[in-house]
Each structure stands twice: as structure tokens, then as C-alpha cells.
Amino acid sequence: MPKPLSLRWLEVFQLIAKSGSIQKVAAETGLSISTVSNHLRSLETALGVDLVDHSRRPMDLTPAGQVFSRYVGEGLTSLRQGEAEIRSGNWQHATDLRLALIDDFDNQVAPELFRVLAHALPRCNFRHFTRPSHEIIDKLQENKLDAGVASRPSGNTEGLIEFPLMRDPFIMILPASFDGDPKTLFQPESELPFLRYSRDYTIGKQIEIQLTRSKFNLPNRFELECNQSIVGLVAEGSGWAITTAASFRRAERFHDQVQAQPFPGRNFVRTVSLFTTDIYPSSTSRLIHKTLCELIGQSFIDPMCAKYPWLEEEFRTLPSGLD
């Protein structure tokens, strides 16, 4: 009779298949190197076949290991989905939610969001985080979050489910005292400097890509991470910036000291989405998405479009999940 396979053996094998290193798996799991090695050997002995080439570093999968890894991955995913459904298979029975938001939503959306969710999920324990978009995506892929609201990245979102929330156009913001042609600010010799978002951030990367596409070469004198600082410096007359309608809305206390203008030339937008892991229950994801769409419309879309009618075509929620 074949020896039954241990779930721990399978989990360790899948981690080795991804990293190619017993040492890395030991560090990640907190197990000793000898324990990880023994789990792998026990699995190979039970199957009667080598799954990895032990003579190579990093360790490569054998042909048998490649086939087995695919089935193990699918099986572990199904088990995690089953566990998640048992723990939070419907709204009333959800027990845990680790949710991260970009800081655009920290003040106007987060409090009401958690009030609504606390009522809809009476047994749920909430953990709320505020992080930049790239960190939210990373932590979701590391299974350190259940759900996160972030700008859609240009890179890999493997293992995540996306629910688009908001189409957020990029705009120019200038000091209220500026009375020239905004297009002149894109000239390198402009006296009013360009205030950049950090290029480590998704929003900063998107802006730089568009500037390059538009063949604008602006000096790099100021690069900041904080949205409020950027808008505050514009309000002081220290420079101008490119931001999004939602990010500008968040800095409402500076609105009387700045002017907002459409981005000249071809419009460009970011898509803000709710991302969840591929094992998180879809019923709870839909509840979070529906609630966020309503709150974003009330707190961002409606007031900004009323004040700046030229935003109406581009600035909108995406409740249908289409963009």
C-alpha cells in the first residue's frame, strides 16, 4: 500500500520548486535546513522518483518534478480556497480581513468603509494598513494581505484577482497666481520647477512614462513621496506638479491656493482597483468592491466633477468591473 503523502512535504516541495534553494525555504518557514531536506527526501522516497536535481544550485526540477509541481500547486490552491470559504464563505461568517488602502482613501473613505463592513461582517476581525500601491501588490502576492486597493501596476499581478474601481485622470496643478500658458511649464528652462512624485511609487512611474512618451525632458530638482507635500509646495508658489484628480481631491485644504488644469495633449489615466488573493472568497470581495464604488463616488467623483466639469468624461467609478 503506497505511503500517504504529508501536506507539509507538499508545501515544502512547492516552496523549493519556486526558489530552487533549501536554505531559502528554511529561512522562509523557520524550519531547519535538515528538516526541509528530510521533508523533500521523504516525499521523493514515498513517490519513488527524484523530483529535483540535487547536484545543481539552484536546484532544478526533474521532468517528473515539473509535472508533479503543477498538480501540487493546483491542489494546494484548492485547499486554501476551501479553508478560506469555510472561514469566510459568506458575509455573515467572515472572520478575518487584512485590508490595505492607498493613502488617497485614508481619510474620506476608510472610516465609512470599515463602519459598513463592521455591520455587514459582524464576526470579522479587521486589520487596516495604509501603504503605497507597489507595497500593497507585493504584500498580497506574499499572502500578507487578503485584499488591497492600489493603482494597477504595469508589472506582474500573478495570483491576484482584480476588481477595477476608479478611472482617475492625471491633471496639472499650478499656483493660483500663475497666469501664463501652462504649456510653457514643460520647457526645461521654465522658472517654475516641476515637483515630481517619487519614481519608486506607481504614480511616479506612470507620470515619467507619459513625460517620456510626450518627449518632455524636465529637470529633476524635486522628488517627493508625500502627496500633501507636493500640493502644499504648489500652493506656496514653489513649483507645479502632475497628479491625479483623486490625489488632488485629498489635498482639499490647498484648493483655494492652486488651480487645476487638464493635462495638455493626450490624456492619460490610472486605474485604481481592488485586488484580492486568488483564494479570497468572491462574495466578500464583491461586498468590498460595491461599498468602495459607492464611497468613492460620494467622496471623490461627485464633488470634483461639480467643481471641475471638464473632468466628467474621464473621472468615474468602474462598478461594472470594466475599464
C-alpha positions in Angstrom: 0.0 0.0 0.0 1.5 3.4 -1.0 2.7 5.6 1.8 0.4 8.6 2.3 1.8 11.9 1.4 2.2 14.6 4.1 0.7 18.0 3.4 3.9 19.5 4.9 6.0 17.6 2.4 4.0 19.0 -0.4 4.2 22.6 0.9 7.9 22.3 1.3 8.4 20.8 -2.1 6.3 23.7 -3.7 8.5 26.3 -2.0 11.7 24.5 -3.2 10.2 24.4 -6.7 9.8 28.2 -6.6 13.1 29.2 -5.0 15.4 26.4 -6.0 17.0 26.6 -2.6 16.6 24.5 0.6 18.3 27.3 2.5 15.8 29.9 1.4 12.9 27.7 2.2 14.3 27.1 5.7 14.7 30.8 6.3 11.1 31.5 5.0 9.4 28.7 7.0 11.5 28.9 10.2 12.4 25.2 9.8 16.0 23.9 10.0 17.8 23.1 6.8 18.0 19.4 7.8 14.2 19.4 8.4 13.4 20.9 5.0 15.8 18.4 3.3 14.2 15.5 5.1 10.7 16.6 4.1 11.9 16.6 0.4 13.6 13.3 0.7 10.6 11.7 2.4 8.3 12.9 -0.4 10.7 11.6 -3.1 11.0 8.2 -1.3 7.2 7.9 -1.0 6.8 8.6 -4.7 9.8 6.5 -5.7 11.2 9.3 -8.0 13.6 12.2 -7.8 11.7 15.5 -8.0 14.7 17.8 -8.1 18.3 17.6 -9.4 20.2 17.6 -6.1 23.5 18.1 -7.9 22.7 21.6 -9.2 22.5 25.0 -7.5 19.9 26.5 -7.7 18.1 23.1 -7.7 16.2 22.4 -10.9 13.1 20.3 -11.1 13.4 17.0 -12.9 10.8 16.3 -15.6 8.8 14.3 -13.1 9.2 17.2 -10.6 7.8 19.7 -13.2 4.7 17.6 -13.7 4.2 17.0 -10.0 4.7 20.6 -9.2 1.8 21.7 -11.4 -0.6 19.3 -9.7 0.7 20.2 -6.2 0.2 23.9 -7.0 -3.3 23.3 -8.1 -4.1 21.1 -5.1 -2.7 23.5 -2.5 -4.6 26.4 -4.1 -7.8 24.4 -3.9 -7.2 23.5 -0.2 -6.5 27.2 0.6 -9.7 28.2 -1.2 -11.6 25.6 0.8 -10.2 26.9 4.0 -11.0 30.5 3.1 -14.6 29.5 2.2 -15.0 27.7 5.5 -13.6 30.7 7.4 -15.4 33.4 5.4 -17.6 31.7 2.9 -20.3 34.4 3.1 -20.6 37.9 4.6 -22.1 36.9 7.9 -19.4 34.2 8.6 -16.3 36.1 7.6 -13.8 36.1 10.5 -10.7 37.9 9.2 -9.9 40.7 6.8 -6.4 42.2 6.3 -7.1 45.2 4.0 -4.7 47.8 2.8 -5.6 51.1 1.1 -3.5 53.7 -0.7 -3.4 56.9 1.3 -5.7 58.8 -1.1 -8.6 56.9 0.6 -7.3 57.0 4.2 -9.4 60.0 5.4 -12.5 60.2 3.3 -13.2 56.5 2.5 -11.6 54.3 5.1 -13.7 55.2 8.2 -17.0 54.8 6.4 -15.8 51.7 4.7 -15.0 49.9 7.9 -18.2 51.1 9.5 -20.2 49.5 6.7 -18.0 46.3 6.7 -18.2 46.0 10.5 -22.0 46.0 10.2 -22.1 43.6 7.3 -19.4 41.2 8.8 -20.3 41.0 12.5 -17.9 38.2 13.2 -14.9 39.7 11.3 -11.7 40.9 12.8 -10.2 43.8 10.8 -6.6 44.8 10.2 -6.2 48.0 8.3 -3.0 49.2 6.6 -2.0 52.3 4.6 0.7 51.6 2.1 1.8 52.8 -1.4 0.5 50.8 -4.3 3.6 48.8 -5.0 3.9 47.6 -1.4 0.2 46.6 -1.4 0.7 44.4 -4.5 3.9 42.9 -3.1 2.2 42.0 0.3 -0.8 40.5 -1.5 1.5 38.2 -3.5 3.3 37.3 -0.3 -0.1 36.4 1.3 0.4 39.0 3.9 -2.9 40.7 2.9 -6.3 39.4 1.9 -7.3 42.5 -0.1 -5.9 45.8 -1.1 -6.8 49.0 -3.0 -4.0 50.1 -5.3 -3.1 51.6 -8.6 -3.0 49.0 -11.3 0.7 48.3 -11.9 2.4 47.8 -15.3 4.1 44.7 -14.0 3.1 41.2 -12.8 -0.1 40.6 -10.7 0.1 36.8 -10.9 -2.0 35.1 -8.3 -4.3 38.2 -7.8 -7.9 38.9 -8.8 -8.6 42.5 -9.9 -11.8 44.4 -9.4 -11.4 47.8 -11.1 -12.8 50.7 -9.0 -12.0 54.1 -10.5 -10.7 55.7 -13.6 -8.5 58.5 -12.3 -7.2 61.1 -14.9 -3.9 62.9 -14.5 -4.1 66.7 -14.3 -1.8 69.6 -13.8 -1.8 71.7 -10.7 -0.4 75.2 -10.6 -0.1 78.1 -8.1 -3.2 80.2 -8.1 -1.1 83.2 -9.1 0.2 81.6 -12.3 -1.3 83.4 -15.3 0.8 82.2 -18.2 0.3 79.4 -20.7 0.5 76.0 -18.8 2.3 74.5 -21.9 5.3 76.7 -21.2 6.0 74.8 -18.0 7.0 71.8 -20.0 10.0 73.7 -21.3 13.3 72.8 -19.4 14.1 76.5 -18.9 10.8 77.2 -17.1 11.4 79.3 -14.0 8.7 77.4 -12.1 10.2 74.0 -11.3 8.4 70.7 -11.7 7.7 68.8 -8.5 7.9 65.0 -9.1 6.4 62.1 -7.2 9.0 59.6 -6.2 9.8 57.3 -9.0 9.7 54.4 -6.6 5.9 54.8 -6.5 3.5 53.6 -9.1 2.1 57.1 -9.7 5.6 58.5 -10.2 6.5 55.8 -12.7 3.3 56.4 -14.7 4.0 60.1 -14.9 7.6 59.6 -16.0 6.4 57.1 -18.7 3.9 59.7 -20.1 6.5 62.5 -20.0 8.9 60.3 -22.0 6.2 59.4 -24.5 5.4 63.1 -24.9 9.1 63.9 -25.3 9.1 66.3 -22.3 12.5 66.4 -20.6 12.1 68.2 -17.3 14.9 68.8 -14.8 14.9 66.6 -11.7 15.3 69.0 -8.9 12.5 68.0 -6.6 11.2 64.4 -6.0 8.8 63.7 -3.1 6.8 60.8 -1.8 4.0 62.7 0.0 1.1 63.9 -2.0 0.2 66.6 0.6 3.7 68.0 0.5 3.6 68.3 -3.3 0.3 70.1 -3.4 1.4 72.3 -0.4 4.5 73.4 -2.2 2.4 74.2 -5.3 0.1 76.3 -3.1 3.2 78.2 -1.8 4.2 79.0 -5.4 7.3 76.8 -5.2 6.5 74.8 -8.3 3.9 72.9 -10.3 3.0 69.2 -10.4 1.2 66.5 -12.3 -1.1 64.5 -10.1 -4.5 62.7 -10.4 -8.0 64.1 -9.7 -8.4 61.8 -6.7 -5.0 62.7 -5.2 -5.8 66.4 -5.7 -9.2 65.9 -4.0 -7.4 64.6 -1.0 -5.5 67.8 -0.6 -8.7 69.9 -0.4 -7.3 72.3 2.1 -5.0 73.8 -0.5 -7.6 74.1 -3.3 -8.1 77.9 -2.8 -4.3 78.4 -3.4 -3.9 76.3 -6.5 -5.5 75.9 -9.9 -6.2 72.6 -11.6 -5.8 72.3 -15.4 -6.3 69.4 -17.9 -3.0 67.7 -18.9 -2.1 69.2 -22.3 -2.1 66.8 -25.2 -3.2 63.2 -25.0 -5.0 62.4 -21.7 -3.7 59.6 -19.5 -5.2 58.0 -16.5 -4.5 55.5 -13.8 -6.9 52.7 -12.8 -7.4 52.2 -9.1 -8.6 48.7 -8.3 -9.4 46.3 -5.5 -7.0 43.4 -5.6 -7.6 40.2 -3.7 -5.6 37.0 -3.5 -6.9 34.2 -5.8 -8.1 32.2 -2.7 -10.1 35.0 -1.1 -13.9 34.4 -1.2 -15.5 36.3 -4.1 -18.7 37.0 -2.1 -16.8 39.2 0.4 -14.7 40.7 -2.4 -17.9 41.8 -4.2 -19.2 43.4 -1.0 -16.0 45.4 -0.5 -16.0 46.4 -4.2 -19.6 47.6 -4.1 -19.1 49.6 -0.9 -15.9 51.2 -2.2 -17.6 52.3 -5.5 -20.4 54.0 -3.6 -18.0 55.8 -1.2 -15.6 56.8 -4.0 -18.4 58.3 -6.0 -19.7 60.3 -3.0 -16.4 61.5 -1.7 -14.3 61.9 -4.8 -16.2 61.8 -8.2 -19.3 63.9 -7.4 -17.6 66.8 -5.7 -14.7 67.0 -8.1 -16.8 66.9 -11.2 -19.2 69.5 -9.8 -16.2 71.8 -9.2 -14.3 70.9 -12.4 -16.9 69.9 -15.1 -14.1 69.2 -17.6 -13.3 66.0 -15.5 -16.8 64.4 -16.2 -15.7 62.4 -19.2 -12.7 60.8 -17.6 -13.2 60.7 -13.8 -15.6 58.0 -12.9 -16.1 54.8 -10.9 -16.0 51.4 -12.6 -18.8 49.5 -10.8 -19.2 47.1 -13.7 -15.6 45.8 -13.4 -14.9 47.1 -16.9 -12.5 49.8 -17.8 
